[in-house]
Amino acid sequence: MIDAQLVQRARGRLRAFNEAGILAAADVHVALRLGVLGGDDSEDVLLAAALAVRAVRSGSVCLDLRRLREVTVDEESDVDVDALPWPELGEVLSALRASPLVTGGDRGPLKPLRLVDTDEGELLYLDRYYLQEKMIRNVLDSRELTAPHVDTEQVTTLLNQLFVDDSGNPAVAPDRQRVAAALAATQWTAVIAGGPGTGKTHTVARILALFVHQMGPSIRIGLAAPTGKAAARLQESVTEQSAELGLPDGITAMTVHRLLGWQRGSKSRFRHNASNRLPYDVIVVDETSMVSLTMMCRLLEAVRADTRLILVGDPDQLTSVDAGAVLADLVARPVRGTANPVLAELITTDLHALDDPNEAALSERERTRLAGGVVRLSRGRRFGGAIAELAIAVRDGHADRVMDLLHGDHRELSFHAPSDLDSLRTDIVATAQQVTAAAQAGRAAEALAGLESHRLLCAHRQGPFGVQDWARRAMEWVAEASGSPLDPAHWYAGQPLLLTANDHEARIYNGDTGVVIDTGDGALMAAFQRGHEPLLVHPTVLSSVQTVYAMTIHRSQGSQYDTVSVMLPAEASSLLTRELLYTAITRARRHVRIIGTEESVRAGVGRQVLRASGLRRTILS
């Protein structure tokens, strides 16, 4: 460890954990500062405080004290975590319960740490995150106390009109999309969970149509997503269905930040808050899995009590880079409400229907979850067969089943050793040739479609398994095949692009992928997919852009490709998780290529991201 990472003032356990690399310098500095301000120098308290800071930095909302020793280290580390001077849980709890940092003391009422007892053990929060989680819990509980008035005859008619089979007749029960719409109609808050291809945006568009018919054309609709890219995709999907469903013109989607009215330099940060509520009758948030605890808190405090709030996303995907896994927490949250008789009346046939070839019957647990406003879509429309089986096996943590599928004779799946790169090279080169030919001919739509034929995904940004190294190698393969060197410092037709910042005026967003095309006479433009017509932007407008021959799995969320090649890191990598594998696999429409060792696959399936939070627990004190 370099000197800059060591805190010279640290003593005892803090120093030992800092030297081992478990605690970063920032973790230690915060703990020491809290100790000085609160007048507590207990080693147990300071270590717990530092680990609570580390937990937030690692994505948790709080520190689960029953899992105190479950920490990960870098794959290069040779630290024996079990050999560190861990205190006994009872000693830590006793010290925290007596600490002025938890109870307040003679130095003032400040209580920067919150110790919370739950049905599954004790949690230690930094005060800010405790208050945010409490806000979310209180708002959701309050919204469950009442239900909107529903004209059951009208809603039944609308459901039968909106959810139909290929012949135009009401869809055969069970239809989970119809259940989701009925849930949104009868609850102030609805959570619609589902994996890729389950028809989430299809369902959302029909829910909006239902509300438009109920409330009239003057209805105020707010569509939002955590990123500009996701917001653009949501708007495109809704717009494509607007004419068919009779939705009003001009429905726009935006980032959650823009929805709330982010104000640079403002003390309140957002124009809309608890004192100035959002003006919408219906708010839909897509890709909610990427919404952090802080942003969900800000959103909920700004939503009117009589606004329908619909949260949509896949709880099994990678979560926000900031603290919290709110969607997964809401899906698993204890059900406190009671069954809504109006909902039961609307979906009686769906509740009691048996499995059909396309849709699983609602289990008893799922029927119970409806009282909490949660429904999970299950019908896979993007992919099926072996890809779907693999995704489910990864999601459920069944490593043996995963390996059986990868070693089986499935044309949708392939498993390659790290040295077996021939098929990867073939796909990278073929994709580049297809894209380049279309780009040089000025066929923007064809070039953009070509980009979606194959994508190489990596867990890391750097290192032997990272994007940086593999993008360079892919570019070399493409250059060798074309006989022409590629220079990403200069624009060229066929150059694949990845935006890394939003430009709302230009309608381009962080995470967008595009391609440089020749519009004639050597004039180059950057093309991005926008509905049915490509959006053309002059390259000089692109202030934050990368040439992308490989992409991180995190970056790929919300995108889909015909074939996905997944470059797995070594099994010791802390980034290699179940959620990462699931996200990568579910980007594919037709084929998934896993490149790595069996040890890496098993390590990824077995390593689940368990972000500590109190939302999915019963609070005792």
N, C-alpha and C positions, 0 to 999 in steps of 0.2 A: 504493500500500500504506500502511495506517495504521501509526503508530509502534509500537503494541502488537505488531504482527506482525514487527517488525524487532528483531534481537538486536544491541545496541550493541557487545558484546564480539567479535562475529564479524569476521574479517578475511579478506582474500584470496578464494579461491573460495567459502568458506562464505558470506561477505557477498554476493558477486555472485549466488549461487543463492538466497539468502534475499530479496534485493531484487527478484529476478525473479519471486518467488512460487512457485518450484519447491520450496523448502524452507520449511516452517513454522517458527515460533519454537521449538516443541517439538523438532523434528528437530535443530536447531542446538544447543539447550541440552544435549540428551542427548550429542551428539557431543563437544561441548566438555568436558563433565563426564567422559566416558570418557577423553579425552585427558589431562586433569589427573590422574585416578586412575592411569592406566597409564603416564604419563610419555612421551607421544607427541604431538608438535605438528605432525606431517607433514600438509601440506595435502591430499595425496592420501588419506591414511588417514582424516582427519577428514571429508572430503567423502564417502568411501565409507560411513563409519559413519552419517552423517546421511541418506544415500540409503537405507541399510538400514532405518533407523527409518521413513523415509517409505514404503518398500515395505510394511512390516508395517501401517502406518496405512492403506495403500491396498488391503490384502487379501492381499498376498503373504506367504509364509512367510519368504522370504529375498530377497536382491538378486541377480538374474542379471547378473553382471558383463559378459557378452557383449552384453547389451541395456541397458548403462548409460545410453545417451542416449535410450532410448525412454520419455520421460516425457510426461505430458499436462498441459495447462494449462486453466484455466477458459475457457469460451467467450468471455467478455468480454475476455480478456487479449490484448494485442498483442505479447507477448514472442516473440522469435525464438529458439527453443530451440537451434537449431544455432549461433547466434552466441555462446552462453555459453562461458566458458573451460573446456571439457571437457579433462580430462587424457587422455593416451594409455592404452589398456588395459594395455599392458606396464608402464608406470610405476606404475599403481595396483597391479597384481599384485605387482610387486617390493617396493613399499612395504608392502603387507599381509603378505607372507611374512616380512618382517624386523621387523614391528611387535610390540612387547610386548603390544599388545591382542589379538594372535592367538597369539603364542608363549609369553606370560608373560614376566615380567621381574623386575628387582631390587626392585620394589615389591610383589611377592607373586605367588602362582600364578594370580591372577585372569586369565581369558581371556574377556573379554566378547564378543569377536568370533570367529566360527569360519569359516575359509576351507576350502571343501570342493571337491575336484576331482571332476568327474563326466564321463561319456561325452559330454556335450553342453556342456562348459565349466565354468567356475568359479562357485561360489555363495558369497555372503557372508551369514552368519546372525548375528543376535543370539543369544547363548548359550541363552537360554530356549527359543527356537523350534527351535534345533538339537537340544536334548535331547528335546523333545517329539516331533519328527519321528523321531528315532532310536528312541525308545520304541515308536512305532507300527510302524516298520519291523521292529524286533526281535521284537515280539509276533506280528505277522503271519507273519514268517518261521518262528518257532517253531511256530506253529499249522499250518503247511504240512508240517512234518516227519513228522507222523503223520496217520492217517485213522481215523475211527470204524469199529468193526466193523459190518458190514451183512449182514443175512440177505437175500440177493438175491431168493430166492423170495418171501419175505414182502413186500418192498418192491415187487417187480414186480406182485404181486397188488393192493397198495394203490394204486399208480400207475394201474393199469387201472380201478380202482373210482372213483378221485377225479377223473380227467381223462377225461371222456366227451363224446360228441357229443349232439345233441338226441334221439337215439334210445336213449341210455343205453349205447352201445357205446364201447369205448376210442377216444379221439380219434385221428383220422388223423394220421400223421406227415408232416411235422415239427410237433410241438407244443412250442413253447418254454416254455410254462408247465410242462409235464411235465418238460422238461429242467431247469428251475429247481428243481423239487421233488427230482429225483434228485440234483442237485448239492448241495442242502442236506442230503440224507440221507447223502452220502458225503464231505463236507468239514466241518471244524470251522468254517470261515468261508466264507460264500457271499455274493456281491454280485449282487443282482438289479436290473439297470438297465432302465429303460423310460420312454417318454414317456407323456403323458396318455392314458388310455383303453386302455392295453395290458393291463390286468388284473392290476396288481401286488398289490393287496389281495386279489383273488380267489385269486391264486396263494398268497399268504401264508396265508390261511385253510386252504387244502388242505395246505400244508406242515405247519401246526400239527396238522391232523387226522391226517396221516401219523405225526407224532411221538407223538401221543396213543395211537394204535393200537400203536405200537412200545413205548412206555414205560409205558403204563397211565394211569389217571385221576389218579394222584398226581403226574403230571408238573408241574414248576414252570415256568411260562411268564411271561416278562417282555416286555411290549410298551411301546415308547417312541417318542417323536418329539421334535424340537427345540422345538416350541411346544405350548402347551396346546390350541390349535385343531386342529393336526395330530394330536395324541394322541386328542382326542375323535373326530375323523373315523375314525381307525384303529380305535378301539374300536367305534364304530357299525358299521363294515363287517364286522368279525369277529363281532360279536354277531348281526347279521342272518343270518349263515351258520351260526351255532353249532348250531342244532337240526338242520339238514340234514346237517351233517358230524359230529355227535356230539361237539362240543367241550364241555369241562366248563364249568359255570356259574361266573360270577364272574371271568372273565378281564378284567383292567382294563389300560388303557393310561395312561401318564403321561409327563410330560416327562423328558428325559434327566437333568436336574438332580434331579428327584424320585426317579428310579430309583436314582441314585447316592447319594441321601440328603444333599442339600445342607444344610449347617449354618451358619447365620449366626454369624459371629464365630469359627468354628473355624479353627485353624491349618492343618489338613488340608483344610478346605473341605467335603469329602465323607466321609460315614460309610463308604462302600465304596471301597476302594482296593487297592493291592497287598498290604496286610497283612490286609485284611478283604474278601474277594472276594464278589461278588454271588451269591446262593444259587440262581440259576435254572439249569434244564437247557437251556432254549432262550430266547434273547433276539432279538427282532426290533426293528430301528430303522427306522422309516419316515421319508420325506423327509430322507434322509441328506445330500442336497446342501446342506442348511442347517446341518449340523453343522460347527462350527469345528475347526481343528487341535487346540486346547487341549481341547475337550470330547471329541474322539475319543481323544486320549491318555488322558484320565481314565477313559473307558469301557473301553478295551482293557486298561489295567493292572488294572482291577477284575474282568474277566471270567475265570472259571476256565478252565483249559486244556481241560477236558472239557465245556464248554458250547458248544452250537451257536449261532453268532452269524450272523444274517442281516441284511445291510444292504441297504435298499431305497430307490430313489429315481431321479430323472431327472438324469443328470450334465450335461445341456445347459441346465438352468434356471439362474437366478440362484443364486449361492452364499451362504454365510454372510456376515453383515455384518462378522464378525471374520475374522482371518487364516486362510487356507486354503481349498482347494477339494478336500477330501479324497475325496469320492465320485468326482469326475472323475479324480483322481490314481489311485485304486484301479482304476478301469476301464482306465486307460492304463498301469498299472504293469507293468514287465517281468515276464514269467512265469518263475519260478525252479523251480517244481515240475514233476513229470513226469505224464504222462497217467495217470489212475486207471483201472486195468482193470475195477474193479467198476462205476464210472460208465459206462464204455463198454459193459459187458454190459447194464446197465439201459436204456440209450437207444440201442441199436444201430440200430434202425429210424429214430429221429429223426436220428442222425448222418449217415446215408446217404440220407435221403429228399430228393427234389427239391422245388422250389417247388410250392405248391398255391395256389389262389385267395386264401386267407386268411393264409398264413404263408410267409415266405421261408425257404429252406433255410439251414442253418448254413454260413457260409463257412469256408475253411481257417483264417483268422485267428481266427474265433469258436470253432472247435473247439480251437485252441491256447489261447485264453483260458480255456477250461473248466478247464485244469490249474491256472490261477491262481485258480479259484473264482469266475469272472465269467461271467455270462450276460446277454444283453440281450433283453428281450421286444420284439416288433415289431408284433403284431397290434393295430391301432387300433380300439377299440370305442366310444369317445366320439364321435369324428368321423372322417370320411374325405373322399374326394374332394379338392376344391380346398384346403380348410383344411389337410389333412394334407400335401398337396403344397407349400403355402406354408411350412409349418413346417419341412419337410425342406430346402427350398431355402434358407431362412434359416439353419438349423443348419449346413448344408454350405458356407455362404458364397457361394452362386451368385446374385449380385445381378441379373444379366440375367434369369435364370429367375424371380426374385421379381417383377421389374417386368412381365415377360410375363404372369404370373398376375394381378397387380393390374390390368393394363390389359385382360385378357381378359374374355370374356363368361361369368363364373361367378357364379351367384346367391348363392353362399356368401361371396363377397368383394366389397368395394367400396373404391375409392380416391378420396379427396376432397381438394381443395385446402383450406388453412386457412380460407379465406373461405366455403367451401361447407358450411354448418352446418345446413341445413334438415332433413336426415334425422336428424342427431344430436339436434336439438331435438325432433323428432317422437317419437323413441324414449324420450328422457328424460321427456317429458311423459306419454306413453302408459303407461310403466312406473309413474310416480308416481300416475297416476289409478287404475290397476289395483290397486296396493298400498293406496292410501288408501281406496278403496271397500271392499275386503275388511277393512281394519283398522277402519274405522268401524262395520262390521257385526259385528265381533268374530270374524271368521273368520281365526284366526292362521295356520293351515297354508296357506291360500290367499294371505295377505299375504306370507308368507315365500317361497312359490313365485314370487310376482310379482317379488320382489327379484332373482331369478335370471334374469329375462327379458332384462335389459340392464344393462351396467356400463360406465361411462366410466373409462378407465385413463390415467394420466399418468406420465411418467418422473420429473418433478420435484415437489417439495412446493410450491415458491413460484415466482414469476415468471410471465411471460405464458403459459407452457405447463404451469404447475404446478397441483396439486390445489386449492390454496387459491383461486386465481382462478376456475378452472372449476367448482368446487363452488358458489361464489357465483353465477356466471352461470346454472348449472343451476337453482339455487333460485329465481332471478328468473324463469326461464322457467316453472317449475312454478307459481309464485305468480300470474303473469300469466294462465296458462291457467285456474286455479281461481278467479280473481277475489278471492283472499284472501291477504293477506301472510303469510309464514312467518317465525316467530321461533325460531331454534334454541335460544335461551336458555330456552324454555318447552316442556314436553312437548306433543305433539299427535299425534292418531291418524294413522298413515301415515308418521311420522317415521322415516327409515332411520338405523340406528345402526351404529357401529363401535366395538368395545371396544379399549382400548389398555393393559389390564392384566389379569392373571389374578386370579380369585377362586375358588379351588378348592372352598371350602365351598358357594358358590352354583352351582358347575358352569358357570361362564362364564370365557372365556379370551381373552387378548390376540389380536386378529385376528378374533374372532367378529363376524358381522354379524347384525343383527336389526331388528325394527320395533316401534314403539309401537302397541298396539291398544286399542280401547275395549271393555272387557268388559261394558259395560252401565251405564246411569245415569251416564255420564261418567267411570267408573273406568278409569284407564289402567294398562296393564301392558306390559312389554317382552317380546317373544317372540323366542326363538332356536331354531333347528332342532336337534333332538336325536333322531335316528332317525326313527321314524314319528310321534312325538308332539312338538309344540312344547313347549319349556321356557318357562314364564312366570315373570318376575322383576319385583318392584316397582321402578319406576324409581329410587327413592331408594337402592337397593342399588348402582346403577351409579356408582361413584366416578370412573372414568376412561372416558369415552365421548365420541364425536364424532358429529355429524350428518354423514352420508356420502352426498353426491350424486356424488362422484368419489373415486377411490382410486389410490394409487400402484401401479405394477406389482409392486413388491416385496411390498406388502400382499396382493395378489391371489393369491399362490402358494398352492396347495392348494384354490383355489376354482374354480368353473366357472359359466358363464352361457350362455344361449342366444345372445345377441349381445354382442360386445365391441367397443367403440369405443376406438381407441388414438390418443391425442393425442401426436404426435411433436414433440419440441423441434427447435430449429435444428440443422443438421448438425454444428456445432462442439461441441455438448454432449458432454462426456466420459461422461455417463451413458447416452448413446445407443449401445448395444452390440448385438451379435448375440444374446447371452444374454437381454437385455432384450426384444428383439423376439420371440424364440422364446417366452419365458415369456408375454408378452401374447397372442400369437396362439393359444397352446395353452390359454388359458382358455375359448375359445369352443366351443360345441357345434354351432351352426348357421350363424353368420355372423360375419365379421370385417370391421370398418370401420376402415381406416387413414386418419387425417387428418394431412396433412403434405405435404411436397414430395418429388419424386423424389430430390433431393439428400440429404434427410434419410434416406430409406429406404436409399439406397446407402451412406451413411456408417455407418448402424447395422449393416447386413449386413457391411460391411468391417471394422468395429472389434470385434475379439474380445477378451474379457477373458482375459488370459494371466497368471494368478497364478503367480508363480515358486515352485517347490517342488522338493525332491529326491526325493519319493516316486515320481515316474514316471521317474526316471533310475537309471542304474547308478552307484553311488558308487565312485570309484577310490581315494580317500584320505580 
